[in-house]
Amino acid sequence: MKTVISKEYLNFLNEIKTRIVTARIQTVRSVNKKLIKLYWDIGKAIVERQKNIRRATILLRLLPVI
């Protein structure tokens, strides 16, 4: 026995599918933005730490001269 599905019901299902796909895409974009910001902040922290280590190293080399 074949079940007949109305066009209205098929349109309803397609709307739901579209909403789900759209929500998934928006979620991925949001997560990606947050990850990019996290990685940027980590990189910035690493660079700052390296600068501080270089300054300390230079200072330690200069101390015996002073």
PyMOL Python script that loads the backbone (N, CA, C, O; Angstrom):
from pymol import cmd

cmd.read_pdbstr("""\
ATOM      1  N   MET A   1       0.837  -1.182   0.000  1.00  0.00           N
ATOM      2  CA  MET A   1       0.000   0.000   0.000  1.00  0.00           C
ATOM      3  C   MET A   1       0.879   1.243   0.000  1.00  0.00           C
ATOM      4  O   MET A   1       1.795   1.361   0.814  1.00  0.00           O
ATOM      5  N   LYS A   2       0.612   2.134  -0.879  1.00  0.00           N
ATOM      6  CA  LYS A   2       1.405   3.344  -1.034  1.00  0.00           C
ATOM      7  C   LYS A   2       0.758   4.491  -0.269  1.00  0.00           C
ATOM      8  O   LYS A   2      -0.442   4.738  -0.386  1.00  0.00           O
ATOM      9  N   THR A   3       1.592   5.199   0.529  1.00  0.00           N
ATOM     10  CA  THR A   3       1.097   6.337   1.287  1.00  0.00           C
ATOM     11  C   THR A   3       1.320   7.606   0.482  1.00  0.00           C
ATOM     12  O   THR A   3       2.399   7.814  -0.074  1.00  0.00           O
ATOM     13  N   VAL A   4       0.319   8.440   0.422  1.00  0.00           N
ATOM     14  CA  VAL A   4       0.408   9.702  -0.301  1.00  0.00           C
ATOM     15  C   VAL A   4       0.727  10.802   0.708  1.00  0.00           C
ATOM     16  O   VAL A   4       0.041  10.969   1.717  1.00  0.00           O
ATOM     17  N   ILE A   5       1.791  11.547   0.402  1.00  0.00           N
ATOM     18  CA  ILE A   5       2.194  12.650   1.267  1.00  0.00           C
ATOM     19  C   ILE A   5       1.885  13.946   0.533  1.00  0.00           C
ATOM     20  O   ILE A   5       2.267  14.130  -0.623  1.00  0.00           O
ATOM     21  N   SER A   6       1.195  14.826   1.214  1.00  0.00           N
ATOM     22  CA  SER A   6       0.779  16.061   0.562  1.00  0.00           C
ATOM     23  C   SER A   6       1.973  16.990   0.343  1.00  0.00           C
ATOM     24  O   SER A   6       2.987  16.906   1.036  1.00  0.00           O
ATOM     25  N   LYS A   7       1.824  17.869  -0.633  1.00  0.00           N
ATOM     26  CA  LYS A   7       2.866  18.868  -0.903  1.00  0.00           C
ATOM     27  C   LYS A   7       3.072  19.771   0.300  1.00  0.00           C
ATOM     28  O   LYS A   7       4.195  20.173   0.603  1.00  0.00           O
ATOM     29  N   GLU A   8       1.988  20.085   0.977  1.00  0.00           N
ATOM     30  CA  GLU A   8       2.072  20.949   2.155  1.00  0.00           C
ATOM     31  C   GLU A   8       2.963  20.309   3.225  1.00  0.00           C
ATOM     32  O   GLU A   8       3.790  20.983   3.839  1.00  0.00           O
ATOM     33  N   TYR A   9       2.788  19.023   3.436  1.00  0.00           N
ATOM     34  CA  TYR A   9       3.602  18.313   4.431  1.00  0.00           C
ATOM     35  C   TYR A   9       5.061  18.257   3.992  1.00  0.00           C
ATOM     36  O   TYR A   9       5.961  18.447   4.811  1.00  0.00           O
ATOM     37  N   LEU A  10       5.303  18.000   2.714  1.00  0.00           N
ATOM     38  CA  LEU A  10       6.673  17.973   2.196  1.00  0.00           C
ATOM     39  C   LEU A  10       7.336  19.340   2.343  1.00  0.00           C
ATOM     40  O   LEU A  10       8.512  19.426   2.695  1.00  0.00           O
ATOM     41  N   ASN A  11       6.586  20.409   2.075  1.00  0.00           N
ATOM     42  CA  ASN A  11       7.112  21.763   2.258  1.00  0.00           C
ATOM     43  C   ASN A  11       7.451  22.015   3.720  1.00  0.00           C
ATOM     44  O   ASN A  11       8.476  22.618   4.037  1.00  0.00           O
ATOM     45  N   PHE A  12       6.575  21.544   4.611  1.00  0.00           N
ATOM     46  CA  PHE A  12       6.807  21.685   6.045  1.00  0.00           C
ATOM     47  C   PHE A  12       8.109  20.978   6.437  1.00  0.00           C
ATOM     48  O   PHE A  12       8.927  21.548   7.159  1.00  0.00           O
ATOM     49  N   LEU A  13       8.304  19.752   5.970  1.00  0.00           N
ATOM     50  CA  LEU A  13       9.531  19.010   6.269  1.00  0.00           C
ATOM     51  C   LEU A  13      10.765  19.721   5.709  1.00  0.00           C
ATOM     52  O   LEU A  13      11.804  19.773   6.367  1.00  0.00           O
ATOM     53  N   ASN A  14      10.654  20.255   4.519  1.00  0.00           N
ATOM     54  CA  ASN A  14      11.776  20.975   3.910  1.00  0.00           C
ATOM     55  C   ASN A  14      12.117  22.236   4.699  1.00  0.00           C
ATOM     56  O   ASN A  14      13.291  22.575   4.850  1.00  0.00           O
ATOM     57  N   GLU A  15      11.108  22.925   5.198  1.00  0.00           N
ATOM     58  CA  GLU A  15      11.356  24.104   6.026  1.00  0.00           C
ATOM     59  C   GLU A  15      12.109  23.725   7.301  1.00  0.00           C
ATOM     60  O   GLU A  15      13.045  24.411   7.711  1.00  0.00           O
ATOM     61  N   ILE A  16      11.687  22.626   7.916  1.00  0.00           N
ATOM     62  CA  ILE A  16      12.371  22.163   9.131  1.00  0.00           C
ATOM     63  C   ILE A  16      13.815  21.795   8.823  1.00  0.00           C
ATOM     64  O   ILE A  16      14.726  22.171   9.560  1.00  0.00           O
ATOM     65  N   LYS A  17      14.028  21.057   7.729  1.00  0.00           N
ATOM     66  CA  LYS A  17      15.387  20.679   7.336  1.00  0.00           C
ATOM     67  C   LYS A  17      16.253  21.914   7.089  1.00  0.00           C
ATOM     68  O   LYS A  17      17.413  21.966   7.498  1.00  0.00           O
ATOM     69  N   THR A  18      15.672  22.902   6.416  1.00  0.00           N
ATOM     70  CA  THR A  18      16.404  24.134   6.133  1.00  0.00           C
ATOM     71  C   THR A  18      16.793  24.841   7.422  1.00  0.00           C
ATOM     72  O   THR A  18      17.916  25.326   7.560  1.00  0.00           O
ATOM     73  N   ARG A  19      15.859  24.897   8.363  1.00  0.00           N
ATOM     74  CA  ARG A  19      16.155  25.538   9.653  1.00  0.00           C
ATOM     75  C   ARG A  19      17.261  24.805  10.397  1.00  0.00           C
ATOM     76  O   ARG A  19      18.123  25.438  11.006  1.00  0.00           O
ATOM     77  N   ILE A  20      17.246  23.491  10.354  1.00  0.00           N
ATOM     78  CA  ILE A  20      18.281  22.699  11.032  1.00  0.00           C
ATOM     79  C   ILE A  20      19.641  22.954  10.395  1.00  0.00           C
ATOM     80  O   ILE A  20      20.627  23.183  11.095  1.00  0.00           O
ATOM     81  N   VAL A  21      19.693  22.914   9.070  1.00  0.00           N
ATOM     82  CA  VAL A  21      20.956  23.153   8.363  1.00  0.00           C
ATOM     83  C   VAL A  21      21.476  24.557   8.647  1.00  0.00           C
ATOM     84  O   VAL A  21      22.667  24.747   8.893  1.00  0.00           O
ATOM     85  N   THR A  22      20.586  25.533   8.612  1.00  0.00           N
ATOM     86  CA  THR A  22      20.977  26.922   8.886  1.00  0.00           C
ATOM     87  C   THR A  22      21.529  27.056  10.304  1.00  0.00           C
ATOM     88  O   THR A  22      22.552  27.707  10.518  1.00  0.00           O
ATOM     89  N   ALA A  23      20.856  26.444  11.263  1.00  0.00           N
ATOM     90  CA  ALA A  23      21.313  26.508  12.657  1.00  0.00           C
ATOM     91  C   ALA A  23      22.675  25.842  12.810  1.00  0.00           C
ATOM     92  O   ALA A  23      23.529  26.342  13.542  1.00  0.00           O
ATOM     93  N   ARG A  24      22.882  24.731  12.136  1.00  0.00           N
ATOM     94  CA  ARG A  24      24.184  24.037  12.205  1.00  0.00           C
ATOM     95  C   ARG A  24      25.294  24.915  11.626  1.00  0.00           C
ATOM     96  O   ARG A  24      26.378  25.017  12.200  1.00  0.00           O
ATOM     97  N   ILE A  25      25.015  25.539  10.501  1.00  0.00           N
ATOM     98  CA  ILE A  25      26.016  26.408   9.869  1.00  0.00           C
ATOM     99  C   ILE A  25      26.347  27.585  10.776  1.00  0.00           C
ATOM    100  O   ILE A  25      27.515  27.935  10.943  1.00  0.00           O
ATOM    101  N   GLN A  26      25.323  28.196  11.361  1.00  0.00           N
ATOM    102  CA  GLN A  26      25.559  29.325  12.269  1.00  0.00           C
ATOM    103  C   GLN A  26      26.356  28.887  13.494  1.00  0.00           C
ATOM    104  O   GLN A  26      27.216  29.625  13.977  1.00  0.00           O
ATOM    105  N   THR A  27      26.072  27.695  13.992  1.00  0.00           N
ATOM    106  CA  THR A  27      26.807  27.171  15.149  1.00  0.00           C
ATOM    107  C   THR A  27      28.273  26.957  14.806  1.00  0.00           C
ATOM    108  O   THR A  27      29.154  27.327  15.581  1.00  0.00           O
ATOM    109  N   VAL A  28      28.535  26.367  13.657  1.00  0.00           N
ATOM    110  CA  VAL A  28      29.918  26.132  13.230  1.00  0.00           C
ATOM    111  C   VAL A  28      30.659  27.446  13.081  1.00  0.00           C
ATOM    112  O   VAL A  28      31.810  27.561  13.502  1.00  0.00           O
ATOM    113  N   ARG A  29      30.016  28.438  12.488  1.00  0.00           N
ATOM    114  CA  ARG A  29      30.654  29.741  12.323  1.00  0.00           C
ATOM    115  C   ARG A  29      30.969  30.373  13.675  1.00  0.00           C
ATOM    116  O   ARG A  29      32.045  30.938  13.872  1.00  0.00           O
ATOM    117  N   SER A  30      30.033  30.274  14.590  1.00  0.00           N
ATOM    118  CA  SER A  30      30.230  30.847  15.921  1.00  0.00           C
ATOM    119  C   SER A  30      31.395  30.168  16.635  1.00  0.00           C
ATOM    120  O   SER A  30      32.247  30.830  17.227  1.00  0.00           O
ATOM    121  N   VAL A  31      31.419  28.844  16.571  1.00  0.00           N
ATOM    122  CA  VAL A  31      32.508  28.096  17.207  1.00  0.00           C
ATOM    123  C   VAL A  31      33.836  28.444  16.549  1.00  0.00           C
ATOM    124  O   VAL A  31      34.837  28.635  17.239  1.00  0.00           O
ATOM    125  N   ASN A  32      33.854  28.527  15.226  1.00  0.00           N
ATOM    126  CA  ASN A  32      35.088  28.868  14.523  1.00  0.00           C
ATOM    127  C   ASN A  32      35.601  30.243  14.935  1.00  0.00           C
ATOM    128  O   ASN A  32      36.803  30.426  15.126  1.00  0.00           O
ATOM    129  N   LYS A  33      34.692  31.214  15.072  1.00  0.00           N
ATOM    130  CA  LYS A  33      35.107  32.550  15.501  1.00  0.00           C
ATOM    131  C   LYS A  33      35.753  32.493  16.878  1.00  0.00           C
ATOM    132  O   LYS A  33      36.779  33.129  17.120  1.00  0.00           O
ATOM    133  N   LYS A  34      35.146  31.727  17.774  1.00  0.00           N
ATOM    134  CA  LYS A  34      35.673  31.620  19.131  1.00  0.00           C
ATOM    135  C   LYS A  34      37.026  30.910  19.142  1.00  0.00           C
ATOM    136  O   LYS A  34      37.927  31.301  19.885  1.00  0.00           O
ATOM    137  N   LEU A  35      37.170  29.876  18.327  1.00  0.00           N
ATOM    138  CA  LEU A  35      38.457  29.174  18.254  1.00  0.00           C
ATOM    139  C   LEU A  35      39.544  30.064  17.669  1.00  0.00           C
ATOM    140  O   LEU A  35      40.676  30.062  18.151  1.00  0.00           O
ATOM    141  N   ILE A  36      39.204  30.825  16.631  1.00  0.00           N
ATOM    142  CA  ILE A  36      40.179  31.736  16.031  1.00  0.00           C
ATOM    143  C   ILE A  36      40.626  32.763  17.059  1.00  0.00           C
ATOM    144  O   ILE A  36      41.816  33.064  17.160  1.00  0.00           O
ATOM    145  N   LYS A  37      39.676  33.307  17.826  1.00  0.00           N
ATOM    146  CA  LYS A  37      40.028  34.276  18.862  1.00  0.00           C
ATOM    147  C   LYS A  37      40.911  33.625  19.927  1.00  0.00           C
ATOM    148  O   LYS A  37      41.887  34.222  20.381  1.00  0.00           O
ATOM    149  N   LEU A  38      40.565  32.407  20.322  1.00  0.00           N
ATOM    150  CA  LEU A  38      41.374  31.686  21.309  1.00  0.00           C
ATOM    151  C   LEU A  38      42.804  31.504  20.805  1.00  0.00           C
ATOM    152  O   LEU A  38      43.760  31.802  21.521  1.00  0.00           O
ATOM    153  N   TYR A  39      42.951  31.016  19.571  1.00  0.00           N
ATOM    154  CA  TYR A  39      44.290  30.792  19.010  1.00  0.00           C
ATOM    155  C   TYR A  39      45.062  32.105  18.893  1.00  0.00           C
ATOM    156  O   TYR A  39      46.266  32.144  19.146  1.00  0.00           O
ATOM    157  N   TRP A  40      44.375  33.172  18.512  1.00  0.00           N
ATOM    158  CA  TRP A  40      45.014  34.491  18.412  1.00  0.00           C
ATOM    159  C   TRP A  40      45.526  34.925  19.786  1.00  0.00           C
ATOM    160  O   TRP A  40      46.659  35.386  19.920  1.00  0.00           O
ATOM    161  N   ASP A  41      44.676  34.771  20.801  1.00  0.00           N
ATOM    162  CA  ASP A  41      45.068  35.152  22.160  1.00  0.00           C
ATOM    163  C   ASP A  41      46.237  34.312  22.670  1.00  0.00           C
ATOM    164  O   ASP A  41      47.136  34.828  23.334  1.00  0.00           O
ATOM    165  N   ILE A  42      46.220  33.020  22.357  1.00  0.00           N
ATOM    166  CA  ILE A  42      47.334  32.149  22.763  1.00  0.00           C
ATOM    167  C   ILE A  42      48.616  32.594  22.073  1.00  0.00           C
ATOM    168  O   ILE A  42      49.663  32.696  22.713  1.00  0.00           O
ATOM    169  N   GLY A  43      48.539  32.858  20.781  1.00  0.00           N
ATOM    170  CA  GLY A  43      49.718  33.325  20.042  1.00  0.00           C
ATOM    171  C   GLY A  43      50.247  34.627  20.607  1.00  0.00           C
ATOM    172  O   GLY A  43      51.457  34.805  20.745  1.00  0.00           O
ATOM    173  N   LYS A  44      49.343  35.537  20.933  1.00  0.00           N
ATOM    174  CA  LYS A  44      49.734  36.823  21.509  1.00  0.00           C
ATOM    175  C   LYS A  44      50.431  36.617  22.857  1.00  0.00           C
ATOM    176  O   LYS A  44      51.441  37.261  23.144  1.00  0.00           O
ATOM    177  N   ALA A  45      49.891  35.721  23.677  1.00  0.00           N
ATOM    178  CA  ALA A  45      50.497  35.435  24.980  1.00  0.00           C
ATOM    179  C   ALA A  45      51.894  34.832  24.818  1.00  0.00           C
ATOM    180  O   ALA A  45      52.805  35.156  25.580  1.00  0.00           O
ATOM    181  N   ILE A  46      52.056  33.972  23.841  1.00  0.00           N
ATOM    182  CA  ILE A  46      53.371  33.365  23.579  1.00  0.00           C
ATOM    183  C   ILE A  46      54.376  34.434  23.169  1.00  0.00           C
ATOM    184  O   ILE A  46      55.503  34.458  23.663  1.00  0.00           O
ATOM    185  N   VAL A  47      53.962  35.322  22.260  1.00  0.00           N
ATOM    186  CA  VAL A  47      54.855  36.382  21.796  1.00  0.00           C
ATOM    187  C   VAL A  47      55.245  37.298  22.956  1.00  0.00           C
ATOM    188  O   VAL A  47      56.412  37.669  23.086  1.00  0.00           O
ATOM    189  N   GLU A  48      54.279  37.662  23.797  1.00  0.00           N
ATOM    190  CA  GLU A  48      54.584  38.512  24.956  1.00  0.00           C
ATOM    191  C   GLU A  48      55.562  37.817  25.900  1.00  0.00           C
ATOM    192  O   GLU A  48      56.495  38.442  26.404  1.00  0.00           O
ATOM    193  N   ARG A  49      55.349  36.539  26.133  1.00  0.00           N
ATOM    194  CA  ARG A  49      56.241  35.782  27.015  1.00  0.00           C
ATOM    195  C   ARG A  49      57.655  35.746  26.434  1.00  0.00           C
ATOM    196  O   ARG A  49      58.637  35.891  27.162  1.00  0.00           O
ATOM    197  N   GLN A  50      57.749  35.551  25.113  1.00  0.00           N
ATOM    198  CA  GLN A  50      59.062  35.526  24.467  1.00  0.00           C
ATOM    199  C   GLN A  50      59.756  36.877  24.591  1.00  0.00           C
ATOM    200  O   GLN A  50      60.964  36.938  24.819  1.00  0.00           O
ATOM    201  N   LYS A  51      58.998  37.959  24.443  1.00  0.00           N
ATOM    202  CA  LYS A  51      59.586  39.296  24.587  1.00  0.00           C
ATOM    203  C   LYS A  51      60.131  39.481  25.999  1.00  0.00           C
ATOM    204  O   LYS A  51      61.235  39.993  26.186  1.00  0.00           O
ATOM    205  N   ASN A  52      59.345  39.060  26.993  1.00  0.00           N
ATOM    206  CA  ASN A  52      59.782  39.202  28.385  1.00  0.00           C
ATOM    207  C   ASN A  52      61.024  38.367  28.672  1.00  0.00           C
ATOM    208  O   ASN A  52      61.905  38.805  29.412  1.00  0.00           O
ATOM    209  N   ILE A  53      61.104  37.195  28.106  1.00  0.00           N
ATOM    210  CA  ILE A  53      62.280  36.339  28.303  1.00  0.00           C
ATOM    211  C   ILE A  53      63.498  36.991  27.653  1.00  0.00           C
ATOM    212  O   ILE A  53      64.583  36.995  28.234  1.00  0.00           O
ATOM    213  N   ARG A  54      63.321  37.545  26.445  1.00  0.00           N
ATOM    214  CA  ARG A  54      64.442  38.225  25.782  1.00  0.00           C
ATOM    215  C   ARG A  54      64.921  39.407  26.607  1.00  0.00           C
ATOM    216  O   ARG A  54      66.125  39.611  26.762  1.00  0.00           O
ATOM    217  N   ARG A  55      63.988  40.188  27.138  1.00  0.00           N
ATOM    218  CA  ARG A  55      64.369  41.339  27.964  1.00  0.00           C
ATOM    219  C   ARG A  55      65.129  40.881  29.209  1.00  0.00           C
ATOM    220  O   ARG A  55      66.135  41.483  29.585  1.00  0.00           O
ATOM    221  N   ALA A  56      64.648  39.827  29.836  1.00  0.00           N
ATOM    222  CA  ALA A  56      65.312  39.318  31.039  1.00  0.00           C
ATOM    223  C   ALA A  56      66.700  38.801  30.699  1.00  0.00           C
ATOM    224  O   ALA A  56      67.646  39.006  31.460  1.00  0.00           O
ATOM    225  N   THR A  57      66.826  38.139  29.572  1.00  0.00           N
ATOM    226  CA  THR A  57      68.131  37.608  29.152  1.00  0.00           C
ATOM    227  C   THR A  57      69.116  38.745  28.909  1.00  0.00           C
ATOM    228  O   THR A  57      70.268  38.676  29.337  1.00  0.00           O
ATOM    229  N   ILE A  58      68.662  39.789  28.224  1.00  0.00           N
ATOM    230  CA  ILE A  58      69.524  40.950  27.968  1.00  0.00           C
ATOM    231  C   ILE A  58      69.922  41.600  29.289  1.00  0.00           C
ATOM    232  O   ILE A  58      71.082  41.969  29.473  1.00  0.00           O
ATOM    233  N   LEU A  59      68.975  41.743  30.205  1.00  0.00           N
ATOM    234  CA  LEU A  59      69.260  42.347  31.498  1.00  0.00           C
ATOM    235  C   LEU A  59      70.296  41.529  32.271  1.00  0.00           C
ATOM    236  O   LEU A  59      71.213  42.088  32.873  1.00  0.00           O
ATOM    237  N   LEU A  60      70.145  40.217  32.249  1.00  0.00           N
ATOM    238  CA  LEU A  60      71.097  39.347  32.957  1.00  0.00           C
ATOM    239  C   LEU A  60      72.497  39.460  32.350  1.00  0.00           C
ATOM    240  O   LEU A  60      73.494  39.381  33.066  1.00  0.00           O
ATOM    241  N   ARG A  61      72.567  39.642  31.058  1.00  0.00           N
ATOM    242  CA  ARG A  61      73.883  39.791  30.404  1.00  0.00           C
ATOM    243  C   ARG A  61      74.504  41.141  30.762  1.00  0.00           C
ATOM    244  O   ARG A  61      75.725  41.258  30.865  1.00  0.00           O
ATOM    245  N   LEU A  62      73.674  42.147  30.949  1.00  0.00           N
ATOM    246  CA  LEU A  62      74.182  43.484  31.253  1.00  0.00           C
ATOM    247  C   LEU A  62      74.544  43.666  32.735  1.00  0.00           C
ATOM    248  O   LEU A  62      75.362  44.529  33.053  1.00  0.00           O
ATOM    249  N   LEU A  63      73.973  42.902  33.622  1.00  0.00           N
ATOM    250  CA  LEU A  63      74.215  43.071  35.057  1.00  0.00           C
ATOM    251  C   LEU A  63      75.705  43.009  35.430  1.00  0.00           C
ATOM    252  O   LEU A  63      76.169  43.862  36.187  1.00  0.00           O
ATOM    253  N   PRO A  64      76.454  42.048  34.934  1.00  0.00           N
ATOM    254  CA  PRO A  64      77.881  42.020  35.311  1.00  0.00           C
ATOM    255  C   PRO A  64      78.633  43.255  34.826  1.00  0.00           C
ATOM    256  O   PRO A  64      79.635  43.642  35.429  1.00  0.00           O
ATOM    257  N   VAL A  65      78.172  43.869  33.763  1.00  0.00           N
ATOM    258  CA  VAL A  65      78.847  45.039  33.205  1.00  0.00           C
ATOM    259  C   VAL A  65      78.570  46.258  34.095  1.00  0.00           C
ATOM    260  O   VAL A  65      79.420  47.139  34.225  1.00  0.00           O
ATOM    261  N   ILE A  66      77.411  46.306  34.692  1.00  0.00           N
ATOM    262  CA  ILE A  66      77.019  47.478  35.481  1.00  0.00           C
ATOM    263  C   ILE A  66      77.717  47.472  36.752  1.00  0.00           C
ATOM    264  O   ILE A  66      77.526  48.376  37.565  1.00  0.00           O
TER     265      ILE A  66
END
""", "prot")
cmd.dss("prot")
cmd.show_as("cartoon", "prot")
cmd.util.cbc("prot")
cmd.orient("prot")
